[in-house]
Amino acid sequence: MVDRDRLWQWCVVAPVVVIFGVAACGGGEAPPAEMEPEAEAEPAAMEPINDRPNPYASAAWGTLPDDREWGSTAGVGIDPDGVHIWAIDRCGANSCADSDDDPILKIDPDGNVVTSFGGGLMLFPHGLHVDPDGNVWVTDARGPAEDDPSQAGKGHVALKFSPEGELLMTLGEGGVAGDGTGAILNTPCDVAVGPDGSIYVGDGHEGQNSDDPTTVGRIAKFSADGEFLMSWGQWGAEPGDIRTPHALLFDDAGRLIVADRGNNRLQIFDQDGNYLEEFKQFSRPSDMDFGPDGMIYVADSESAFDEVRNPGWTPGIRVGSLDDGSVSYFIGGAIESYPDGSNPEGVAVDAAGNVYGAVVSGGGEMVRSMMQE
């Protein structure tokens, strides 16, 4: 396997050694003060990966009760039983600010809602995570409108629910935007529970739309009982910087994978926030999940929107390996409401290998993709 850390050190550290090596090692003369060091060559842009085979058949899936229509949905996850699906519906629209509909839904394998809850508690339900105990975590990624008293005290939080819908924990302070330095959150994107029960929150949804370096872009870490422990990351594009930590996922080795959407990359950290490596071959990641085959499934919902957000790449779900960075399959182009791609913002894979996409554009819908015989 390629040692990416060693390659990164060679590409980044070696030129510094060359520039300063003469003076440090002795022998020869240091360059005149006015001499500029030779500039490093810009790395070649990665060619878009849009042409991998698609062995999946896809179709709209999931029926809401009482003739309710799907709104935008960004979050989807698998129950510990491996067959039931948890999903977010933004109350038939792209916001729950003016609705008491339940945005959190548990769906059986036939696409029928069997449990729902969370009505009236959230403005903009965003990321969804189901922990090993079956608890459901959802982030509320917007703050309240100042001119609407009914929104006061909502937003900027990560909420933990029991499988039956009891609110067990709130991270952040409802309606209060943090500055990225403590326990108060600011438009949190997603949450994930680590191997030891610690809680990680991807904080700062607005980074990809900002040029302000004070914009929040970090990972906030809490103890299992909700005590703030630490955070790392800042707005920017260097290794370890984050521009919208849109989704979080742990691999079997206990490494934290961050969908750094504003930088068109996956970044990988250890549980103390140390940067390990990154991958750009999965396009502009909005969400990700591991399948039973060990492959990573990465949803790209934005690449085709304009010429600024990852031009040349097609939205869809790329399936590949984090061992070598290869991309084997591409699931896309299946949704009539978004003909240029399936536009999945959320993705989850059940125990049988079926892939579920949470579509945020074109009115919203849930899509199931099944491997063709």
N, C-alpha and C positions, 0 to 999 in steps of 0.2 A: 504494500500500500504506500502511496506517496506521502512523505512526511511534509505536510503543508506548513507546519510551524518552521521547519528548516528552510523551506523555499521562501517563506515570508521573510525570515531573517536575512536570507541571502539577497533578496531583492531590495530590502529596505535598509538593512544595517551595513551591508558590504560597501555601497557607495560612500557612506560616511567614513568607513575605515580607509578607503582609497583616498578620499579628499584630505584627511588629516594624518594619514599614515606616515608621510615623510618626516614631519616634525616629531611625531610620537616615537618613531623607531630610531631616529638619528640617521645621519648620512644624507647627503644632498642638501639643498637649500630650500627653505620655505618659500612659497610663491610670494611675489610682491603684494603689498597690501591692497593695491588697486586691482589685482587680478581676480576676476570672478571665477568661482569654481564652475566646472562644466555642468550644464544642466542635465538632469536625468531625462531620458526619453519618456514620453507619455505612454502608459500601457495601452495596448490595442483594445479597442472596444470589442466586447463579446458579440459574436454574431447571434441574432435571435434564433431560438430553438422553437420552431413552430411546426416541424414536419415529422414528428415522431408518430408511429402507428397508434391508432385508437381501437383497442379490442373491446370497447364497451358500447352497449346500447343504452341510451338515456331517454328518460321521459319524466314529465311533470308528475309529482307524487305528493301525497298527503292531503287529506280533506279536513277542513275546519268545520266545526259544528255550527248549527243555526244559520246556514247560508252565509257564513262569514267569509270574506275574501282575504287572501294573503296580502299583507303589506310588505314593505321591505324587510328582509331578514338577513342578518349578518352572522348569527351564532347558531351552531349545530354541534351536537355531541352525542356520544354513544353511552347508554346506560351500562352499568357493570354487568348486566345479564347478556350483553353483546348483541341484543336484537332490538330492544326498544330505542327510539331516537328522541332526544331532547332538542327542541328548536326554539328560536325566538321569532315572534311576529310583532312588528311594530304597529300593532293595533289597526291593521288594515290600511296603513299609510306609511310615512317615514318618521313618525313620532307618536309617542303615547301621551304627550303633554295634555291633550284634551280628551282623553279616553280613559274609561275604567275597565276596558277589556283586559283579560289576562294575557300578558305577552309571553309567558313561559309555558311551553306545551310539551307534554310527553305523548309520543305517537307509537302505536303498536306496529308490528311488521306489515300489516295490511294498510297502513296509512291513516288509521283512525285515532283521533285524540282521545286518550284515556285519563289524563290528568292535566289541569291547567291552574295557574296561580300567578300572583304578582300584580294584579290589577290595581291601578292608582298609586303605585309605589315608584314608578320610574318615568323619566322623560324620554330617554333615548337608549333603550336596551341595546347593547352592542356585543361584547364578547361573552361566550358561554363556555363553562368548563364543568365537567362532571367528575368529582373526585372518586377515589376507590371505594368510599363508603356510600356512594350514591347521592351525596349532597350536590346541589346545583348552585354554581357560582355565576353571577351575571354582573357585568359592569354597566353603569349608567354614564354614558360618555358625553353628556352635555350638562351645562348649568342652567339655572332658572332664568327666564326672561324677567328683567327688572320691572316691566310694566304689567306683569301678570301675577297677582298675589297668589293664585292657585298653584303656582309652580314653586313657591318659596319652600326651602328645605329639601328640595329634590335635586338630584344630579351630583356629579363628581364623586361617586361612591362605587365600591364593589360590595355586592350583597351575597351572603351565603344563605341558602334555603335548604331545609330538609327535603327529602323526596316527596313529602306530602305538602310542602309549601310553607312550612313554618320558618319565619325569618330568624336565623340563628346568630348572625354576625353582620356588622356593617364596618367596612374599612373606609376611612376618610370621614368627612363631615358633610352631611347633606346640604347642598346649596352653596357650599363654600369652596372656592377654587384655591388650591395650594400653589406654592411657588417652586415646587420641586425639591425641597430641602428636608421635609419631615413626613409625618404621618398623613397630612392633609393632601388629598389627591386633586388632580386637575385633568378633567376629561379622560379618565382611565379607559384603555382599550380592551384589555383582557386580563385574565387571572389564571394562575396555574398553581397547584399544590405540589410541592417537591417531595422527594422520596422520604424525607424525615418529618413531613407534615408542615414544614414552613410554607408560607404563602408568598407568592410573587405576583406583582401587579405591573403590567406594562402601562406606564403613566404618560399621558400626553398625546392626544389624538391630533392636535393641530399642527404638529411639526412639519408635515409635508406641504402645508399651505403657508408657511411662514419663512421670512428671511431674517427674523429677529433671533439673535443667538441666545437671548434669555428665555426663549420658548421652552417649555418643559418637554423633555425627552429622556426618560430614565426607566430603570427597573427599581421598584420599591419592594423591599423584603420585610415580611412580618413573621413573627413566631406563630405557632399553630393556634395560640389563643388570641391572636390579633395585636400583639405588641410590636410596634415599629422597631426594626433592628438596624437597617441600613438601606442605602440606595446607591446606584451607580449609573453612569451615563450622563451625557449632556447633548444638547442639540448640536448637530454637525455631521460630517461625512467621513471622518477618520475612523480607523479601527477602534471599536468601543463606543463611538458616538452613535446617537440614535435620532432618526427623524421619523417619528411615529412607530412605536413598538406595537404594531397592530395585532399581533397574536403571539402567544407563548406556548411552548411544548417541551416536555422533558423526554429525552431518549432513554434507552435501557441502561446507559452508562451514567445516568444522573446529570447529564449536561443540559443546560437550558438553551433551547433554540428560540431565537427572537426573529419574528417576521418584521424586519426593519423596512417597512414599505416605502418610506420616503427616500431611502437610499437604494431601492431595488436589489435587496440582498437578504439572505438569511445570515444572522450572526449567531455564533455559538459561544457561550460563557460557562465557566464552572459556577458552583453555587455561591461562591464568594464574589462573583462579578468580574473575574479575570477573563479577558478576551482570549479565545482559543483559535478560532478560524471563521471564515465566511464563505458563502457560496452565492454567486450571482446567476448561475445557470437555470434557476427556477423562476426567473423573471421578477415581476413586481408582486411580492407575496402579501396576501391579505389574511390567509389562514393556512393551517397545515395539520396533518394527522399522520400517524403511522398505521399501516395496514397489518393484517396478520402475517403477511409475507415479509415484514421488516422494511418494506419500501416506504418512502415518505411521499405523501400526496400534498401538493402545494397549490393552493388556489390563487389565481391572479385575476382580479376583478377590474383593473383600471388601465391596463397598458394601451388600449385602443382609443382612449378618450380624447387625447390631443397629441401634439408633437413634442410635448414637454415630458410627459410621464412615460418613460421607457419606450421611445418610438421604435417601431418595427416589430415589436413583440405582439402576439395575439393573446387575448385573455382566454383563460381556461384552466384546467388542472393538469399540472405536470407531475409525472410519477417517476421517481428515480431513487438513487442511493446516496446517502451521506458518507459512505465509505470512500467512494471515489468521485462523487459529484456527477455521476452519469445520469442522464434523463432517458428513460426507456419508452414512456408512453405520454400521449397528450390527449386529454379529454376536452373537447371544445366544439363549439358550433352547433349545439343541440337545441337551443332554446329559441322558440319563434319570436318571443318578445325582445330578444337581443341577438339578431341574426349573425353578427360578427363574432360571436363567441358565447359561451355559456354564462359568462359574467358571474361566477360564483365568488361571493365574498367569504363564505364559510364553507368548510369541508370536514367531513367525518367519514370513517370507514368502519363498518360493522364486522362482527366476527366471521361472517361468511365472505368478506371481501367486497360487499356492495358499497358503492361510494355515494355519499349524499352531499349535494351542493345547495347552499343557501344563497338564493339569488336576490340581489339588492336593487337591481334596476328593472325597468319595464313593469313596475307594479309589484314585483316580488313574487317568488314562488319557491317551493322546494323541488329538487330534482334528484331522482335516484338513477345511478348508472350501474349497470350490471354487466359483468364479463360475458361476452358472447360465447356460445358453444363452438 
